[in-house]
Amino acid sequence: MFNNQDKKKGAKQATSSGVGIDRRQRQLQQIRSKAHKEKLKLFRKDDEEEEGDQQGMDHTGSITDITQINKDTHPNHISVDLLPTCLELLQASRTEEEVLLAVTVVRKLLCVNMNPPNEQVARMGFPPLLVQLLAVPNEAIQLEAAWAITNLAAGDARYARVVVDAGAVPPLIQMLQSPSDGVRDQAGWALGNLSGDCTEYRDLILQGNGLIGLLSAAMYDGASLSSIRNCSWAVANMFRKKPAVPLEVAIPALSALAHLVYHTDTSVISDSAWSISYIGDGPAERVQAVINAGVMPRMVELLASPAHEIRMPAIRAVGNCAAGEEAQTQLVVNLGVLPHLGNLMADSKRTVRKEVCWTISNIIAGTAEQTEAAVNSGVMVPVVQQALSAPELDVRREACFCVSNLLATRIPSYMEYLLNMSLLPPLANCLRVGDTKILVVALECVEYCLEYGAAVAEATGSTNTVADALYECGAVDSLESLQSHNDVHVYDLALNIIEGYFATEEEMNFAGQQQMMQDFADPNNMNGGGGAFNF
């Protein structure tokens, strides 16, 4: 056996970079914004607007008499020339009926599919008037004003700024306690758009206790599905932003989220699972908070969901736990995550397969028992036979980390296990990609395999079969070309492998003479080059 029994598991023994076996908590952070980006802001259409109706029309409608407009009037039929009349009615505030009519017209104009008059509404001074209406004791007026603010904030960031500067956040948070489901629904939607705009607005909502307000609205007895959806989406938007919501603020939200992930609606489950994944994204104490909330069994269960929008946040939450401390990794292993990971390797979504490989690599980087559990589960078979040759480079990169972490254990049975799965051909192909990270990790893997082959050859008196197989795969040509790579790390790794395992006798003699001259010049430098494999 290899002489590695006294070495701490996970310590790099090769002379290469050491990027493989370390736990990697959030090297996938760039997906964070992409995975949820389509739900960052939501524009609410008019209830009377039919799908496909008047497509392409803007606010050049023909109705210029405000008395001809009612709740059933299509937004595209209303002229923007009515804005001055609406402004006059809102400023005068003579009757509730006139105020409701005026705010309804403004809201309908902001519901136009193309080119809504956001600029005119902001420039004419409507936002402060709309904010004032959020506090009037009339649910219909509150709803229309909040709807107008929702769509204004859904546009360009400057309009969200206008809304916030007008003081919209406190009354919107207050509206989350309204007995009217429609008012709560619209307030949650507006706050979701504001929190999705920037961290500053998110923090302003947090300071006003808006997070608890949103979760309370989502848990409100008898709340409509629309209200639950919008409030859970708004909560996910708040947790999505970096820097992360402080843990002491996030922990009280976990009890409600633990309930919402058992909802029957796909959108509610998805957004709640995203929130949980965002809370657990970071140091071990954040992971432990999620574990303490008792949601991890549900996250593992959701890995088998037929809905991609549920599987994606679930694997993210599970991956965060696997990247934590050893006991946290063991928790997901005990929950039976490994069979799910094997099944997800066939997922059609690139992002899922990448996260799965990342999770597997972190389990392998755990204790000896966790590594053995991963091997025994068979998850390395699709990693080697599918992910390592994936057309998506990010999936292939994570697969390389899985292989590198297992090879770095230097356990002969694991080395044979991988080599018997025909590891070397896809590994050789990884040497031909242009991604520097893939090249570095793949070169490390090649070095591990060659060292093992050399140790076997020395013990059996045979040739290095790994070197022979790599030569047949064309890996030597790739290694030679990498000696001219512009990344110094890639160059050094390739050069060391060539000189150590593929140099001609003449080149080896020359290298030996050079080393002897260096040793003669520096007698203290005559170490044995420790860390080599041996039986």
Salt bridges, closest charged atoms under 4 A:
ASP46 OD1 - ARG107 NH1 2.23
ASP46 OD1 - LYS108 NZ 2.93
ASP47 OD1 - ARG44 NH2 3.43
GLU51 OE1 - LYS45 NZ 3.40
ASP53 OD2 - HIS74 NE2 3.22
ASP72 OD1 - LYS71 NZ 3.26
GLU98 OE1 - ARG94 NE 3.15
GLU119 OE2 - ARG123 NH1 3.87
GLU119 OE1 - ARG158 NH1 3.52
GLU144 OE1 - ARG107 NE 2.57
ASP156 OD1 - ARG158 NE 3.58
ASP165 OD1 - ARG161 NH1 3.48
ASP181 OD1 - ARG184 NH2 3.11
ASP197 OD1 - LYS41 NZ 2.50
GLU200 OE1 - ARG161 NH2 2.75
ASP203 OD1 - ARG202 NE 2.62
ASP265 OD1 - ARG229 NH2 2.67
ASP271 OD1 - HIS36 NE2 3.13
ASP271 OD2 - LYS39 NZ 2.95
ASP281 OD1 - ARG26 NE 3.59
ASP281 OD2 - ARG32 NH1 2.62
GLU301 OE2 - ARG298 NH1 2.71
ASP347 OD2 - ARG311 NE 2.79
GLU355 OE2 - ARG26 NH2 3.75
GLU355 OE2 - ARG316 NE 2.68
GLU392 OE2 - ARG353 NH2 2.87
ASP394 OD2 - ARG350 NH1 2.26
ASP394 OD2 - LYS354 NZ 3.15
GLU398 OE1 - ARG24 NH2 2.90
ASP435 OD2 - ARG397 NH2 2.56
GLU444 OE1 - LYS12 NZ 3.27
GLU451 OE1 - ARG410 NH2 3.13
